[in-house]
């Protein structure tokens, strides 16, 4: 008779973590990040709760990871712990254990419920090597369009979907807020299935106009959270009433 795996005790505390991917580490894939984070948790001696089964692993839930190559100031995950800890202590321990460029920004105790359900939208900044006048005209055409169909290879197949429908707001930033030689966009995207990414929006701009967006756009996620009636985003780690 096969031996049954040991059943692990349930978590006694959950922490929610906001972290950033900066500089060259924006090219870190989600798989590579999860491995680095698990090593950091081990080095920091965070009292993790583990899954049951023959191959227990630390209980870490990732939510809404940014595409590889994108920088981000708003990535989120949740830790399940076997002991009650002070969130600020875990913040300090993790930040010291992770490489520079993968930076812990905030750690709070979870109030319960689903973190993923709170991440209804994202705000992105896109820096382009493209003419400002041409970008402004393309944005106007895009926003006036009923749809902007684009194609992207998903895990299983090439799919066509509407990039316009996910755009809550899209604007060209002022010259004063833009790096020299660049044109910058501010875009809020509604999360859905399939997820519309900022590079999909660029393809949508090209699809509805003659715009050439240029090489190597820098895409940075500035925020994630619940969508507000104003079109902005709430803080997913803020205390709920």
ZIDAUR-V588803 format. One record per pair of residues at least 4 apart in sequence whose ideal C-beta (glycine too) atoms are under 8 Angstrom apart, sorted by sequence separation. I is the first residue (numbers start at 1). J is the second residue. If there is no record, write none. Layout:
# ZIDAUR-V588803
I,J
I,J
This chain:
# ZIDAUR-V588803
21,25
22,26
28,32
29,33
30,34
31,35
32,36
33,37
34,38
35,39
36,40
37,41
38,42
39,43
40,44
52,56
66,70
81,85
85,89
86,90
87,91
88,92
89,93
90,94
91,95
92,96
93,97
94,98
98,102
113,117
114,118
115,119
130,134
131,135
132,136
133,137
134,138
135,139
136,140
137,141
138,142
139,143
140,144
141,145
153,157
154,158
162,166
163,167
173,177
174,178
178,182
191,195
192,196
196,200
197,201
198,202
199,203
200,204
201,205
202,206
203,207
204,208
205,209
213,217
227,231
228,232
234,238
21,26
28,33
41,46
51,56
66,71
85,90
98,103
110,115
113,118
130,135
153,158
154,159
173,178
178,183
179,184
196,201
206,211
227,232
228,233
50,56
51,57
66,72
98,104
142,148
152,158
153,159
178,184
190,196
205,211
206,212
227,233
228,234
21,28
41,48
50,57
51,58
128,135
151,158
152,159
177,184
189,196
206,213
226,233
227,234
28,36
50,58
51,59
95,103
151,159
189,197
205,213
225,233
226,234
49,58
50,59
66,75
95,104
151,160
152,161
189,198
224,233
225,234
48,58
49,59
65,75
94,104
150,160
223,233
225,235
226,236
48,59
64,75
79,90
149,160
150,161
172,183
173,184
187,198
202,213
225,236
21,33
48,60
64,76
149,161
150,162
172,184
173,185
189,201
224,236
63,76
91,104
94,107
149,162
150,163
172,185
173,186
62,76
63,77
148,162
149,163
171,185
187,201
62,77
63,78
91,106
147,162
148,163
170,185
171,186
202,217
61,77
91,107
148,164
170,186
171,187
185,201
41,58
60,77
61,78
90,107
147,164
169,186
170,187
60,78
146,164
147,165
169,187
170,188
199,217
38,57
41,60
60,79
61,80
88,107
145,164
169,188
198,217
38,58
59,79
60,80
87,107
167,187
168,188
199,219
58,79
59,80
87,108
167,188
168,189
198,219
38,60
87,109
142,164
167,189
168,190
37,60
166,189
167,190
143,167
166,190
142,167
166,191
34,60
166,192
143,170
34,62
142,170
167,196
166,196
48,79
49,80
139,170
165,196
170,201
30,62
33,65
48,80
49,81
50,82
73,105
78,110
139,171
46,79
48,81
49,82
139,172
161,194
163,196
47,81
48,82
167,201
30,65
46,81
47,82
159,194
161,196
47,83
136,172
12,49
78,115
135,172
163,200
190,227
11,49
30,68
41,79
47,85
163,201
10,49
29,68
46,85
76,115
161,200
9,49
28,68
37,77
132,172
154,194
163,203
164,204
8,49
27,68
163,204
8,50
26,68
27,69
152,194
8,51
26,69
76,119
132,175
188,231
8,52
26,70
46,90
163,207
188,232
7,52
21,66
26,71
152,197
188,233
6,52
26,72
44,90
139,185
5,52
46,93
121,168
5,53
8,56
11,59
23,71
45,93
46,94
74,122
125,173
135,183
152,200
5,54
21,70
22,71
44,93
6,56
21,71
44,94
135,185
150,200
20,71
21,72
127,178
132,183
152,203
20,72
44,96
63,115
64,116
127,179
129,181
131,183
151,203
20,73
41,94
44,97
63,116
129,182
130,183
150,203
20,74
21,75
40,94
43,97
61,115
128,182
129,183
150,204
20,75
61,116
64,119
127,182
128,183
149,204
18,74
19,75
41,97
63,119
127,183
128,184
148,204
18,75
19,76
40,97
127,184
128,185
148,205
150,207
18,76
19,77
39,97
40,98
64,122
126,184
149,207
17,76
125,184
126,185
148,207
168,227
16,76
17,77
125,185
148,208
16,77
17,78
37,98
124,185
125,186
126,187
16,78
17,79
36,98
124,186
142,204
169,231
15,78
16,79
36,99
123,186
124,187
142,205
145,208
168,231
14,78
15,79
123,187
124,188
14,79
37,102
123,188
124,189
14,80
15,81
36,102
122,188
123,189
139,205
142,208
13,80
14,81
121,188
122,189
138,205
141,208
142,209
13,81
121,189
138,206
141,209
11,80
12,81
33,102
121,190
122,191
11,81
12,82
13,83
15,85
120,190
121,191
135,205
138,208
11,82
12,83
13,84
120,191
138,209
12,84
13,85
15,87
119,191
126,198
137,209
138,210
9,82
138,211
25,99
28,102
124,198
128,202
137,211
15,90
26,101
126,201
134,209
25,101
126,202
134,210
135,211
17,94
23,100
24,101
25,102
134,211
23,101
134,212
135,213
19,98
22,101
21,101
22,102
21,102
22,103
130,211
20,102
130,212
19,102
20,103
130,213
19,103
130,214
19,104
20,105
128,213
129,214
18,104
19,105
128,214
129,215
17,104
18,105
129,216
18,106
129,217
17,106
18,107
128,217
17,107
127,217
16,107
126,217
127,218
15,107
16,108
126,218
127,219
15,108
16,109
126,219
127,220
15,109
16,110
125,219
126,220
14,109
15,110
124,219
125,220
13,109
14,110
124,220
13,110
124,221
125,222
14,112
123,221
124,222
16,115
122,221
123,222
123,223
122,223
123,224
122,224
121,224
121,225
119,224
120,225
121,226
119,225
120,226
121,227
118,225
119,226
120,227
118,226
123,232
123,233
122,233
121,233
120,233
118,234
119,236
118,236
115,236
64,191
70,197
70,198
111,239
108,237
111,240
67,197
106,237
67,199
75,221
71,218
73,220
74,221
71,219
72,220
73,221
74,222
76,224
70,219
71,220
72,221
73,222
74,223
75,224
69,219
70,220
71,221
73,223
74,224
70,221
74,225
67,219
66,221
64,224
76,236
76,237
18,237
16,236
16,237
